[in-house]
Amino acid sequence: MSLPTAYCPLRTAMGLLDSETGKRRLLTVEIPVIERYNEGRHPEFQVRVARAGGSLVLRYALKPGHNVYQLETRLVSSYPLVPPETRVITPLKHCPHLLEGQTLCLWRQGSTRANSRWDPARFTCIFAIQAAWRWLACYEIWHETGEWPLPEAK
Amino acid sequence: MDFRPLNATERQNLITALRGNADQNRVLLMDRRDTSFVGTADEVPDEEVINAIKSVPCHY
């Protein structure tokens, strides 16, 4: 599968992940799902991939309601063993499940496979985007009602 | 950001959808073009799963 021109920078970022396993994961799992995600999507809402130090950063926009939010999801060097970190760039009101730097509390950031809800065998970076969408949908409701619409995880 | 809230009907629809997703594993459907909420479903075909939120975990 050839990569669209927009993804050419990603080719130079392959070395960001140290291991062959990590590189293989990018080429066989993450890049194909990003391509699928971007198919038929308005350019404003497509995922853009950039290099940031030792990480890969996905930049994108989500619009669960009437508001458009800019986000970035960081795939750290130990990804996918360590879950991706997602933060909202668009300023938010302080709310539940929002960590420092507007990082979303999704699956215990920095946790290990043993104690995380993140499963690298089943999930991809697109799952992180979908989880962020659901978080923002909750935020839009909380913004008006003051109540987070989903219960705490057990 | 100049926040534009959901109206009461939109908000209730979204709450129902989110809880159905959490409690009954119903699928949340995102518009392919702009990711806006378009409804729920029991199942989605594989080719549409990229725009459907089903078994996506979360901490909250």
Backbone of each chain as ProteinMPNN parsed JSONL, in Angstrom:
{"seq_chain_A": "MSLPTAYCPLRTAMGLLDSETGKRRLLTVEIPVIERYNEGRHPEFQVRVARAGGSLVLRYALKPGHNVYQLETRLVSSYPLVPPETRVITPLKHCPHLLEGQTLCLWRQGSTRANSRWDPARFTCIFAIQAAWRWLACYEIWHETGEWPLPEAK", "coords_chain_A": {"N_chain_A": [[0.852, -1.189, 0.0], [0.655, 2.153, -0.936], [1.641, 5.222, 0.554], [-0.309, 8.148, 1.07], [0.595, 11.439, -0.104], [0.431, 13.213, 2.003], [1.355, 11.805, 4.136], [4.02, 11.444, 3.944], [5.982, 12.591, 5.741], [5.78, 10.807, 7.838], [7.183, 8.568, 7.139], [9.836, 9.244, 7.628], [9.775, 9.286, 10.287], [9.815, 6.813, 11.327], [11.946, 5.777, 12.777], [11.547, 6.631, 15.31], [10.43, 4.905, 17.13], [12.059, 2.568, 18.995], [12.42, -0.194, 18.677], [12.382, -3.084, 16.482], [9.999, -4.344, 16.586], [8.308, -2.267, 17.3], [8.485, -0.62, 15.041], [7.428, -2.303, 13.14], [4.868, -2.511, 14.1], [3.914, 0.089, 13.656], [3.956, 0.221, 10.835], [2.342, -1.887, 9.988], [0.001, -1.812, 11.437], [-0.776, 0.742, 12.689], [-0.437, 2.862, 10.768], [-1.989, 1.927, 8.527], [-4.598, 1.98, 9.74], [-4.905, 4.653, 10.294], [-4.921, 5.683, 7.724], [-7.298, 4.553, 6.791], [-9.074, 5.802, 8.515], [-8.887, 8.424, 7.636], [-9.956, 8.389, 5.117], [-12.275, 9.806, 2.951], [-12.847, 11.806, 4.702], [-13.387, 15.134, 5.86], [-10.819, 17.505, 5.269], [-10.168, 19.096, 7.513], [-10.724, 17.457, 9.604], [-9.13, 15.294, 9.429], [-6.52, 13.029, 10.46], [-3.319, 14.133, 11.244], [0.094, 13.414, 11.143], [2.95, 13.879, 13.099], [6.379, 14.403, 14.019], [7.718, 14.506, 17.249], [10.189, 15.052, 19.212], [11.0, 12.157, 20.9], [8.654, 10.957, 20.269], [5.656, 10.108, 18.423], [3.212, 12.252, 17.175], [-0.199, 12.612, 16.841], [-2.297, 14.778, 15.245], [-5.474, 16.266, 15.262], [-8.982, 16.969, 14.714], [-12.07, 17.005, 16.497], [-15.628, 16.729, 16.616], [-18.031, 16.324, 18.474], [-20.474, 17.501, 19.133], [-21.705, 20.64, 18.621], [-19.394, 21.994, 18.638], [-15.997, 22.423, 17.684], [-13.106, 20.712, 18.476], [-9.643, 20.876, 18.944], [-7.141, 18.449, 19.034], [-4.426, 16.435, 20.33], [-2.779, 13.348, 20.099], [-0.396, 11.483, 21.644], [2.027, 9.163, 20.803], [4.097, 7.514, 22.647], [7.577, 6.542, 23.04], [7.572, 3.988, 24.059], [5.168, 3.028, 23.272], [3.238, 0.429, 21.765], [2.94, -0.616, 24.31], [2.721, 1.083, 26.454], [-0.076, 3.106, 27.034], [-1.506, 5.444, 24.626], [-1.259, 9.012, 25.003], [-3.59, 11.534, 25.332], [-4.418, 14.861, 24.673], [-6.352, 17.848, 24.904], [-6.17, 20.593, 22.857], [-7.656, 22.87, 22.446], [-8.916, 25.333, 24.604], [-10.44, 24.308, 27.656], [-13.097, 24.236, 30.103], [-12.375, 23.704, 33.551], [-12.832, 20.419, 34.583], [-14.282, 17.195, 35.561], [-12.155, 14.29, 35.267], [-10.093, 15.382, 33.84], [-6.775, 15.964, 33.338], [-3.572, 17.395, 34.263], [-2.378, 19.847, 31.98], [-4.429, 19.614, 30.244], [-4.754, 16.963, 29.599], [-6.472, 14.011, 28.837], [-8.193, 11.894, 31.082], [-8.185, 8.74, 30.509], [-7.337, 5.938, 30.35], [-5.836, 5.464, 32.649], [-3.175, 7.044, 32.624], [0.204, 6.382, 31.857], [0.186, 3.929, 33.027], [0.79, 0.395, 33.429], [0.626, -2.6, 31.4], [-0.523, -4.451, 33.042], [-2.168, -3.094, 34.837], [-3.823, -1.454, 33.43], [-6.569, -0.223, 31.409], [-6.069, -0.236, 28.845], [-5.331, -2.204, 26.061], [-2.81, -3.383, 24.237], [-2.875, -5.372, 22.382], [-5.333, -5.356, 21.26], [-6.146, -2.755, 20.686], [-5.806, 0.314, 18.802], [-4.217, 3.384, 17.686], [-6.415, 4.704, 16.721], [-8.46, 3.892, 18.343], [-7.854, 5.389, 20.55], [-8.516, 7.902, 19.615], [-11.242, 7.587, 19.253], [-11.992, 7.133, 21.893], [-11.375, 9.625, 22.914], [-13.249, 11.147, 21.569], [-15.619, 10.234, 22.766], [-15.132, 11.066, 25.365], [-15.187, 13.845, 24.983], [-17.83, 14.164, 24.191], [-19.078, 13.568, 26.592], [-18.069, 15.729, 28.017], [-19.343, 17.893, 26.775], [-21.921, 17.535, 27.661], [-21.561, 17.634, 30.438], [-20.768, 20.284, 30.617], [-23.126, 21.729, 30.418], [-24.839, 20.587, 32.289], [-23.457, 19.994, 34.599], [-22.983, 17.466, 35.44], [-21.215, 14.473, 34.995], [-21.874, 12.246, 32.449], [-21.377, 9.521, 32.407], [-20.683, 6.642, 34.446], [-18.116, 6.208, 36.978], [-15.301, 4.149, 36.237], [-15.128, 0.745, 37.254]], "CA_chain_A": [[0.0, 0.0, 0.0], [1.45, 3.365, -0.942], [1.131, 6.231, 1.468], [-0.621, 9.428, 0.456], [1.643, 12.446, 0.064], [0.326, 13.844, 3.321], [1.998, 10.996, 5.164], [5.449, 11.274, 3.704], [6.798, 12.808, 6.938], [5.735, 9.667, 8.727], [8.233, 7.628, 6.767], [11.077, 9.633, 8.285], [9.596, 9.191, 11.733], [9.779, 5.422, 11.735], [12.984, 5.498, 13.75], [11.181, 7.117, 16.632], [10.267, 3.75, 18.003], [13.386, 1.977, 19.025], [12.517, -1.612, 18.366], [11.816, -3.581, 15.238], [8.581, -4.614, 16.866], [7.597, -0.998, 17.24], [8.413, -0.171, 13.649], [6.483, -3.178, 12.456], [3.54, -2.123, 14.569], [3.518, 1.298, 12.934], [3.746, -0.02, 9.413], [1.3, -2.876, 9.686], [-1.234, -1.583, 12.192], [-1.192, 2.119, 12.943], [-0.563, 3.657, 9.529], [-3.193, 1.539, 7.772], [-5.866, 2.425, 10.329], [-4.993, 6.109, 10.1], [-5.345, 5.886, 6.333], [-8.733, 4.236, 6.711], [-9.794, 6.85, 9.241], [-8.874, 9.671, 6.864], [-10.667, 8.23, 3.844], [-13.57, 10.458, 2.838], [-13.06, 12.743, 5.803], [-13.038, 16.518, 5.562], [-9.411, 17.714, 5.667], [-10.067, 19.669, 8.859], [-10.913, 16.414, 10.615], [-8.206, 14.183, 9.197], [-5.392, 12.891, 11.382], [-1.998, 14.503, 10.724], [1.122, 12.794, 11.982], [4.165, 14.692, 13.192], [7.404, 13.92, 14.93], [7.968, 15.426, 18.365], [11.169, 14.398, 20.066], [10.993, 10.704, 20.775], [7.28, 10.476, 20.127], [4.835, 10.479, 17.277], [2.038, 12.988, 17.625], [-1.319, 12.684, 15.908], [-3.089, 16.0, 15.46], [-6.754, 16.082, 14.599], [-10.102, 17.705, 15.297], [-13.286, 16.23, 16.738], [-16.816, 17.571, 16.769], [-19.129, 15.465, 18.921], [-21.712, 18.283, 19.134], [-21.621, 21.783, 17.713], [-18.1, 22.638, 18.825], [-14.85, 21.708, 17.135], [-11.99, 20.675, 19.415], [-8.347, 20.441, 18.422], [-6.52, 17.506, 19.967], [-3.262, 15.681, 19.894], [-2.537, 12.072, 20.768], [1.042, 11.214, 21.589], [2.462, 7.773, 20.906], [5.429, 7.616, 23.237], [8.509, 5.562, 22.473], [7.221, 2.646, 24.526], [3.879, 2.631, 22.697], [1.884, 0.389, 22.329], [2.846, -1.192, 25.653], [2.172, 2.174, 27.259], [-1.177, 3.668, 26.24], [-1.303, 6.79, 24.106], [-1.717, 10.126, 25.833], [-4.362, 12.464, 24.504], [-4.788, 16.115, 25.326], [-7.145, 18.775, 24.11], [-5.479, 21.872, 22.683], [-8.688, 23.894, 22.639], [-9.135, 25.556, 26.042], [-11.642, 23.726, 28.257], [-13.356, 24.54, 31.509], [-11.896, 22.624, 34.413], [-13.93, 19.452, 34.707], [-13.81, 15.869, 35.999], [-11.44, 13.437, 34.315], [-9.162, 16.19, 33.06], [-5.52, 16.017, 34.061], [-2.706, 18.539, 33.979], [-2.077, 20.052, 30.571], [-5.64, 19.202, 29.5], [-4.665, 15.555, 29.216], [-7.698, 13.302, 29.179], [-8.059, 10.704, 31.899], [-8.869, 7.715, 29.722], [-7.033, 4.569, 30.79], [-4.747, 5.566, 33.62], [-1.969, 7.416, 31.893], [1.44, 5.92, 32.444], [0.034, 2.632, 33.675], [1.359, -0.742, 32.721], [-0.391, -3.483, 30.838], [-1.175, -5.206, 34.108], [-3.183, -2.345, 35.584], [-4.448, -0.492, 32.538], [-7.67, -0.691, 30.571], [-5.527, -0.241, 27.484], [-4.811, -3.505, 25.652], [-2.118, -3.152, 22.96], [-3.172, -6.44, 21.428], [-6.66, -5.141, 20.661], [-6.467, -1.369, 20.378], [-4.883, 1.091, 17.974], [-4.311, 4.817, 17.956], [-7.771, 5.165, 16.399], [-9.257, 3.695, 19.556], [-7.598, 6.545, 21.406], [-9.299, 9.015, 19.063], [-12.641, 7.305, 19.567], [-12.163, 7.363, 23.331], [-11.38, 11.075, 23.105], [-14.563, 11.63, 21.091], [-16.61, 9.939, 23.801], [-14.84, 11.963, 26.485], [-15.669, 15.191, 24.631], [-19.293, 14.116, 24.236], [-19.394, 13.701, 28.019], [-17.732, 17.105, 28.414], [-20.388, 18.801, 26.275], [-23.072, 17.378, 28.555], [-21.166, 18.176, 31.74], [-20.687, 21.742, 30.497], [-24.458, 22.3, 30.605], [-25.582, 19.999, 33.41], [-22.614, 19.839, 35.78], [-22.874, 16.042, 35.778], [-20.566, 13.612, 33.997], [-22.98, 11.318, 32.166], [-21.015, 8.105, 32.527], [-20.194, 6.329, 35.791], [-16.706, 5.895, 37.145], [-14.956, 2.759, 35.962], [-14.959, -0.075, 38.469]], "C_chain_A": [[0.892, 1.246, 0.0], [0.809, 4.41, -0.045], [0.781, 7.49, 0.71], [0.496, 10.424, 0.743], [1.634, 13.04, 1.466], [1.07, 13.062, 4.393], [3.481, 10.805, 4.944], [6.294, 11.55, 4.938], [6.822, 11.61, 7.874], [6.846, 8.672, 8.398], [9.546, 7.967, 7.483], [10.973, 9.486, 9.795], [9.621, 7.76, 12.227], [10.811, 5.107, 12.8], [12.651, 5.955, 15.153], [10.961, 5.96, 17.599], [11.527, 2.906, 17.883], [13.457, 0.56, 18.472], [11.949, -1.956, 16.99], [10.33, -3.87, 15.416], [7.755, -3.337, 16.761], [7.437, -0.495, 15.825], [7.398, -1.003, 12.88], [5.045, -2.818, 12.837], [3.046, -0.88, 13.811], [3.123, 0.997, 11.493], [2.551, -0.925, 9.134], [-0.027, -2.604, 10.379], [-1.638, -0.11, 12.183], [-1.384, 2.925, 11.657], [-1.773, 3.221, 8.712], [-4.5, 2.02, 8.408], [-6.015, 3.941, 10.24], [-5.448, 6.417, 8.674], [-6.837, 5.623, 6.18], [-9.554, 5.33, 7.385], [-9.921, 8.106, 8.385], [-9.664, 9.587, 5.561], [-12.03, 8.913, 3.892], [-13.844, 11.49, 3.902], [-12.653, 14.153, 5.374], [-11.617, 16.773, 6.054], [-9.242, 18.261, 7.078], [-10.105, 18.592, 9.932], [-10.015, 15.198, 10.392], [-7.09, 14.188, 10.244], [-4.106, 13.248, 10.641], [-0.956, 13.942, 11.681], [2.38, 13.651, 11.939], [5.119, 14.049, 14.176], [7.622, 14.957, 16.017], [8.913, 14.737, 19.335], [11.156, 12.904, 19.836], [9.619, 10.113, 20.549], [6.734, 10.786, 18.745], [3.593, 11.161, 17.82], [1.004, 13.016, 16.502], [-2.106, 13.938, 16.243], [-4.365, 15.89, 14.638], [-7.806, 16.938, 15.295], [-11.284, 16.759, 15.46], [-14.445, 17.181, 17.007], [-17.997, 16.711, 17.207], [-20.488, 16.172, 18.927], [-21.603, 19.408, 18.122], [-20.25, 22.447, 17.748], [-16.971, 21.769, 18.278], [-13.687, 21.845, 18.119], [-10.743, 20.199, 18.683], [-7.68, 19.566, 19.477], [-5.197, 17.014, 19.43], [-3.122, 14.427, 20.757], [-1.084, 11.701, 20.552], [1.3, 9.719, 21.76], [3.909, 7.803, 21.387], [6.296, 6.467, 22.746], [8.184, 4.138, 22.906], [5.82, 2.21, 24.084], [4.103, 1.409, 21.807], [1.795, -0.243, 23.718], [2.295, -0.169, 26.64], [1.078, 2.844, 26.433], [-0.851, 5.056, 25.711], [-1.826, 7.834, 25.076], [-2.41, 11.138, 24.933], [-4.653, 13.723, 25.296], [-5.536, 17.005, 24.341], [-6.386, 20.095, 24.053], [-6.451, 23.027, 22.905], [-8.929, 24.099, 24.141], [-10.484, 24.999, 26.516], [-11.864, 24.33, 29.628], [-12.816, 23.382, 32.34], [-13.066, 21.689, 34.725], [-13.385, 18.131, 35.236], [-13.027, 15.188, 34.881], [-10.538, 14.221, 33.371], [-7.905, 16.384, 33.888], [-4.733, 17.261, 33.667], [-2.416, 18.624, 32.478], [-3.227, 19.664, 29.656], [-5.5, 17.81, 28.896], [-5.916, 14.835, 29.698], [-7.388, 12.081, 30.028], [-8.864, 9.593, 31.218], [-8.598, 6.313, 30.242], [-5.819, 4.557, 31.699], [-3.435, 5.796, 32.894], [-0.736, 6.904, 32.63], [1.339, 4.571, 33.11], [0.686, 1.542, 32.841], [0.239, -1.612, 32.172], [-1.189, -4.186, 31.938], [-2.3, -4.43, 34.775], [-3.908, -1.309, 34.724], [-5.639, -1.106, 31.826], [-7.238, -0.733, 29.114], [-4.945, -1.614, 27.176], [-4.142, -3.364, 24.286], [-2.392, -4.234, 21.922], [-4.478, -6.185, 20.684], [-6.858, -3.734, 20.128], [-5.39, -0.714, 19.53], [-4.997, 2.562, 18.36], [-5.699, 5.355, 17.627], [-8.711, 4.936, 17.581], [-9.06, 4.866, 20.508], [-8.408, 7.739, 20.923], [-10.781, 8.813, 19.379], [-12.929, 7.525, 21.05], [-12.197, 8.859, 23.629], [-12.714, 11.673, 22.648], [-15.614, 11.423, 22.18], [-16.399, 10.835, 25.013], [-15.404, 13.356, 26.192], [-17.197, 15.248, 24.609], [-19.764, 14.252, 25.688], [-19.153, 15.133, 28.49], [-18.835, 18.069, 27.99], [-21.629, 18.725, 27.163], [-22.758, 17.966, 29.933], [-21.178, 19.711, 31.717], [-22.033, 22.395, 30.803], [-25.143, 21.811, 31.873], [-24.78, 19.932, 34.709], [-22.446, 18.399, 36.21], [-22.207, 15.284, 34.634], [-21.533, 12.468, 33.699], [-22.651, 9.85, 32.273], [-20.443, 7.837, 33.916], [-18.691, 6.11, 35.792], [-16.462, 4.431, 36.794], [-14.769, 2.011, 37.271], [-13.551, -0.651, 38.487]], "O_chain_A": [[1.781, 1.375, 0.841], [-0.413, 4.467, 0.093], [1.504, 7.871, -0.21], [1.246, 10.274, 1.708], [2.683, 13.331, 2.041], [1.381, 13.609, 5.451], [4.13, 10.073, 5.691], [7.251, 10.816, 5.182], [7.782, 11.422, 8.62], [7.381, 8.014, 9.291], [10.279, 7.068, 7.895], [11.981, 9.555, 10.5], [9.463, 7.515, 13.423], [10.572, 4.248, 13.649], [13.405, 5.689, 16.089], [11.292, 6.068, 18.78], [11.981, 2.586, 16.784], [14.457, 0.173, 17.866], [11.147, -1.214, 16.422], [9.523, -3.664, 14.51], [6.654, -3.331, 16.209], [6.374, 0.001, 15.451], [6.618, -0.485, 12.08], [4.141, -2.822, 12.002], [1.893, -0.822, 13.384], [2.093, 1.46, 11.003], [1.838, -0.737, 8.149], [-1.066, -3.109, 9.954], [-2.724, 0.237, 11.719], [-2.401, 3.599, 11.494], [-2.522, 4.077, 8.242], [-5.417, 2.425, 7.693], [-7.129, 4.452, 10.123], [-6.266, 7.31, 8.455], [-7.548, 6.381, 5.52], [-10.603, 5.731, 6.881], [-10.954, 8.775, 8.412], [-10.002, 10.614, 4.972], [-12.842, 8.628, 4.772], [-14.96, 12.0, 3.999], [-11.695, 14.334, 4.622], [-11.244, 16.314, 7.134], [-8.277, 17.924, 7.763], [-9.587, 18.781, 11.033], [-10.137, 14.192, 11.092], [-6.769, 15.223, 10.828], [-3.838, 12.735, 9.554], [-1.127, 14.0, 12.899], [2.814, 14.089, 10.874], [4.727, 13.266, 15.041], [7.703, 16.153, 15.735], [8.491, 13.94, 20.173], [11.286, 12.441, 18.703], [9.44, 8.897, 20.631], [7.275, 11.609, 18.006], [2.996, 10.71, 18.798], [1.301, 13.394, 15.369], [-2.528, 14.136, 17.382], [-4.344, 15.479, 13.478], [-7.545, 17.55, 16.33], [-11.474, 15.835, 14.669], [-14.272, 18.274, 17.546], [-18.871, 16.402, 16.397], [-21.526, 15.534, 18.749], [-21.433, 19.173, 16.926], [-19.981, 23.363, 16.97], [-16.994, 20.543, 18.397], [-13.334, 22.948, 18.536], [-10.785, 19.245, 17.906], [-7.658, 19.904, 20.66], [-4.887, 17.153, 18.247], [-3.321, 14.456, 21.971], [-0.607, 11.616, 19.42], [0.855, 9.098, 22.726], [4.826, 8.086, 20.616], [5.805, 5.533, 22.113], [8.493, 3.186, 22.189], [5.346, 1.145, 24.479], [5.128, 1.37, 21.126], [0.697, -0.393, 24.255], [1.516, -0.498, 27.534], [1.284, 3.123, 25.251], [-0.018, 5.763, 26.278], [-2.727, 7.566, 25.872], [-1.874, 11.542, 23.901], [-5.082, 13.66, 26.449], [-5.365, 16.916, 23.125], [-6.007, 20.646, 25.087], [-6.088, 24.045, 23.493], [-9.126, 23.126, 24.868], [-11.517, 25.188, 25.873], [-10.943, 24.869, 30.241], [-12.8, 22.234, 31.897], [-14.154, 22.138, 35.085], [-12.172, 17.959, 35.35], [-13.221, 15.479, 33.701], [-10.256, 13.788, 32.254], [-7.957, 16.904, 35.002], [-5.176, 18.065, 32.847], [-2.235, 17.61, 31.804], [-3.041, 19.419, 28.464], [-6.048, 17.516, 27.834], [-6.361, 15.029, 30.829], [-6.454, 11.33, 29.747], [-10.086, 9.532, 31.349], [-9.535, 5.574, 30.543], [-4.903, 3.751, 31.539], [-2.693, 4.861, 32.594], [-0.645, 6.983, 33.855], [2.312, 4.105, 33.704], [1.078, 1.759, 31.694], [-0.939, -1.386, 32.447], [-2.375, -4.476, 31.777], [-3.278, -5.022, 35.231], [-4.536, -0.391, 35.252], [-5.726, -2.322, 31.654], [-7.975, -1.217, 28.255], [-4.145, -2.133, 27.955], [-4.834, -3.237, 23.276], [-2.169, -4.032, 20.728], [-4.703, -6.735, 19.605], [-7.654, -3.53, 19.211], [-4.229, -1.123, 19.536], [-5.77, 2.931, 19.244], [-6.118, 6.361, 18.199], [-9.649, 5.704, 17.789], [-9.995, 5.283, 21.191], [-8.931, 8.505, 21.733], [-11.483, 9.761, 19.729], [-13.985, 8.041, 21.415], [-12.954, 9.31, 24.49], [-13.235, 12.596, 23.274], [-16.399, 12.324, 22.477], [-17.361, 11.308, 25.619], [-16.027, 13.97, 27.058], [-17.787, 16.267, 24.968], [-20.729, 14.961, 25.972], [-19.937, 15.68, 29.265], [-19.219, 18.956, 28.752], [-22.303, 19.731, 27.387], [-23.565, 18.691, 30.515], [-21.559, 20.348, 32.699], [-22.083, 23.482, 31.378], [-25.939, 22.537, 32.468], [-25.355, 19.826, 35.793], [-21.83, 18.13, 37.241], [-22.577, 15.43, 33.469], [-21.97, 11.785, 34.625], [-23.551, 9.011, 32.236], [-19.792, 8.704, 34.499], [-18.077, 5.862, 34.754], [-17.319, 3.578, 37.029], [-14.31, 2.573, 38.265], [-13.191, -1.371, 39.418]]}, "seq_chain_B": "MDFRPLNATERQNLITALRGNADQNRVLLMDRRDTSFVGTADEVPDEEVINAIKSVPCHY", "coords_chain_B": {"N_chain_B": [[-12.714, 29.453, 22.922], [-15.903, 29.956, 21.567], [-18.324, 28.634, 23.104], [-20.841, 26.506, 21.956], [-23.756, 25.282, 23.052], [-25.436, 22.058, 23.256], [-28.859, 21.62, 22.344], [-31.79, 20.926, 24.384], [-33.018, 18.547, 23.479], [-31.069, 17.426, 21.821], [-29.076, 17.042, 23.71], [-30.257, 15.179, 25.457], [-30.569, 13.018, 23.732], [-27.904, 12.413, 23.235], [-26.98, 11.763, 25.792], [-28.51, 9.475, 26.293], [-27.498, 7.84, 24.297], [-24.779, 7.616, 25.045], [-24.995, 6.301, 27.485], [-26.214, 3.971, 26.672], [-24.167, 2.955, 25.198], [-22.282, 2.477, 27.192], [-23.622, 0.743, 28.964], [-25.039, -1.203, 27.527], [-23.516, -1.871, 25.421], [-24.121, -0.683, 23.02], [-23.595, 0.806, 19.801], [-21.919, 3.832, 19.136], [-22.33, 6.157, 16.605], [-20.307, 7.94, 14.373], [-20.196, 10.73, 12.189], [-18.771, 10.339, 9.019], [-17.552, 12.45, 7.655], [-17.185, 14.731, 9.371], [-17.021, 13.913, 11.996], [-19.191, 14.291, 13.666], [-21.904, 13.483, 15.906], [-24.13, 10.952, 14.968], [-25.953, 9.043, 15.687], [-27.071, 5.836, 16.998], [-26.429, 2.281, 17.007], [-27.026, -1.263, 16.933], [-25.184, -2.999, 15.852], [-22.378, -2.747, 13.602], [-21.134, -2.878, 10.243], [-17.914, -4.286, 9.385], [-16.415, -2.525, 7.789], [-17.235, -0.064, 8.578], [-16.514, 0.263, 11.153], [-14.537, 1.912, 11.963], [-15.635, 4.339, 12.281], [-17.24, 4.027, 14.404], [-18.06, 3.76, 17.755], [-17.56, 1.373, 19.97], [-16.479, -1.044, 21.644], [-14.611, 0.493, 23.055], [-12.354, 1.226, 25.498], [-12.411, 3.038, 28.643], [-11.321, 5.107, 31.344], [-12.945, 6.512, 33.056]], "CA_chain_B": [[-13.767, 28.944, 22.043], [-17.256, 30.401, 21.861], [-18.99, 27.347, 23.258], [-22.237, 26.428, 21.51], [-24.289, 24.096, 23.737], [-26.487, 21.231, 22.668], [-30.178, 21.939, 22.883], [-32.241, 19.902, 25.34], [-33.269, 17.28, 22.78], [-29.772, 16.88, 21.408], [-28.362, 16.609, 24.911], [-30.872, 13.947, 25.951], [-30.224, 11.952, 22.779], [-26.506, 12.046, 23.419], [-26.884, 11.069, 27.085], [-29.065, 8.129, 26.096], [-26.552, 7.085, 23.469], [-23.575, 7.328, 25.83], [-25.309, 5.274, 28.493], [-26.43, 2.723, 25.937], [-22.826, 2.485, 24.84], [-21.601, 1.968, 28.383], [-24.364, -0.31, 29.673], [-25.564, -2.263, 26.646], [-22.57, -2.034, 24.318], [-24.618, -0.146, 21.75], [-22.537, 1.49, 19.054], [-22.066, 5.255, 18.838], [-21.94, 6.373, 15.212], [-19.747, 9.25, 14.044], [-20.247, 11.09, 10.772], [-17.465, 10.127, 8.399], [-16.941, 13.689, 7.177], [-16.759, 15.712, 10.38], [-17.01, 13.23, 13.304], [-20.333, 14.642, 14.513], [-22.729, 12.359, 16.365], [-25.25, 10.727, 14.046], [-26.919, 8.088, 16.212], [-26.573, 4.597, 17.589], [-26.811, 1.047, 16.321], [-26.646, -2.469, 17.67], [-23.974, -3.527, 15.22], [-21.951, -2.059, 12.388], [-20.262, -3.716, 9.421], [-16.494, -4.08, 9.654], [-15.838, -1.381, 7.073], [-17.651, 1.183, 9.223], [-16.18, 0.242, 12.573], [-13.602, 2.998, 12.232], [-16.464, 5.48, 12.664], [-18.212, 3.541, 15.378], [-17.453, 3.579, 19.065], [-18.227, 0.258, 20.611], [-15.76, -1.599, 22.785], [-13.47, 1.354, 23.356], [-12.31, 1.345, 26.96], [-12.09, 4.334, 29.219], [-11.061, 5.006, 32.773], [-14.012, 7.12, 33.854]], "C_chain_B": [[-15.116, 29.497, 22.505], [-18.142, 29.164, 21.901], [-20.455, 27.415, 22.83], [-22.847, 25.156, 22.087], [-25.275, 23.309, 22.882], [-27.834, 21.736, 23.181], [-30.669, 20.749, 23.72], [-32.451, 18.552, 24.676], [-31.958, 16.616, 22.363], [-29.016, 16.317, 22.613], [-28.933, 15.284, 25.425], [-30.556, 12.774, 25.026], [-28.788, 11.47, 22.997], [-26.305, 11.315, 24.749], [-27.377, 9.629, 26.946], [-28.092, 7.258, 25.314], [-25.305, 6.693, 24.255], [-23.839, 6.228, 26.857], [-25.599, 3.938, 27.836], [-25.119, 2.107, 25.506], [-22.137, 1.851, 26.033], [-22.296, 0.739, 28.969], [-24.748, -1.49, 28.786], [-24.678, -2.507, 25.433], [-23.169, -1.618, 22.978], [-23.543, 0.721, 21.116], [-22.893, 2.966, 18.88], [-21.541, 5.487, 17.423], [-21.48, 7.814, 15.009], [-19.88, 9.49, 12.542], [-18.848, 10.986, 10.161], [-16.778, 11.439, 8.02], [-16.367, 14.526, 8.325], [-16.823, 15.191, 11.82], [-18.202, 13.606, 14.193], [-21.17, 13.402, 14.828], [-23.92, 12.173, 15.432], [-26.227, 9.679, 14.56], [-26.268, 6.869, 16.817], [-27.038, 3.411, 16.75], [-26.436, -0.124, 17.214], [-25.334, -3.037, 17.153], [-23.617, -2.651, 14.029], [-21.102, -3.015, 11.563], [-18.794, -3.347, 9.649], [-15.939, -2.82, 9.009], [-16.227, -0.044, 7.699], [-17.198, 1.282, 10.673], [-15.234, 1.384, 12.946], [-14.361, 4.268, 12.637], [-17.497, 5.107, 13.709], [-17.509, 3.244, 16.697], [-18.206, 2.487, 19.789], [-17.439, -0.169, 21.846], [-14.499, -0.803, 23.088], [-13.429, 1.584, 24.852], [-12.124, 2.795, 27.4], [-11.927, 4.142, 30.709], [-12.221, 5.533, 33.6], [-15.24, 6.232, 33.877]], "O_chain_B": [[-15.421, 29.498, 23.698], [-18.643, 28.705, 20.875], [-21.208, 28.275, 23.287], [-22.494, 24.058, 21.657], [-25.859, 23.822, 21.927], [-27.938, 22.218, 24.309], [-30.03, 19.697, 23.752], [-32.1, 17.52, 25.248], [-31.769, 15.411, 22.53], [-28.399, 15.254, 22.537], [-28.182, 14.377, 25.785], [-30.304, 11.663, 25.491], [-28.505, 10.273, 22.949], [-25.54, 10.352, 24.817], [-26.739, 8.69, 27.423], [-27.891, 6.087, 25.634], [-24.828, 5.564, 24.142], [-23.01, 5.343, 27.066], [-25.265, 2.887, 28.384], [-24.979, 0.885, 25.454], [-21.487, 0.813, 25.906], [-21.634, -0.197, 29.418], [-24.777, -2.634, 29.239], [-25.044, -3.256, 24.527], [-22.779, -2.131, 21.93], [-22.697, 1.294, 21.802], [-24.021, 3.307, 18.524], [-20.436, 5.062, 17.088], [-22.15, 8.767, 15.407], [-19.701, 8.579, 11.734], [-17.872, 11.484, 10.722], [-15.551, 11.528, 8.06], [-15.221, 14.974, 8.268], [-16.688, 15.972, 12.762], [-18.207, 13.26, 15.374], [-21.137, 12.408, 14.102], [-24.638, 13.13, 15.14], [-27.251, 9.446, 13.918], [-25.073, 6.863, 17.113], [-27.921, 3.533, 15.901], [-25.628, 0.011, 18.133], [-24.489, -3.494, 17.922], [-24.453, -1.908, 13.515], [-20.418, -3.873, 12.122], [-18.482, -2.229, 10.058], [-15.103, -2.129, 9.591], [-15.627, 0.987, 7.395], [-17.471, 2.277, 11.344], [-15.148, 1.771, 14.112], [-13.791, 5.163, 13.261], [-18.507, 5.792, 13.874], [-16.488, 2.558, 16.732], [-19.362, 2.666, 20.174], [-17.706, 0.293, 22.955], [-13.442, -1.378, 23.346], [-14.394, 2.097, 25.419], [-11.73, 3.655, 26.613], [-12.349, 3.128, 31.267], [-12.459, 5.064, 34.713], [-16.242, 6.58, 34.501]]}, "name": "protein", "num_of_chains": 2, "seq": "MSLPTAYCPLRTAMGLLDSETGKRRLLTVEIPVIERYNEGRHPEFQVRVARAGGSLVLRYALKPGHNVYQLETRLVSSYPLVPPETRVITPLKHCPHLLEGQTLCLWRQGSTRANSRWDPARFTCIFAIQAAWRWLACYEIWHETGEWPLPEAKMDFRPLNATERQNLITALRGNADQNRVLLMDRRDTSFVGTADEVPDEEVINAIKSVPCHY"}
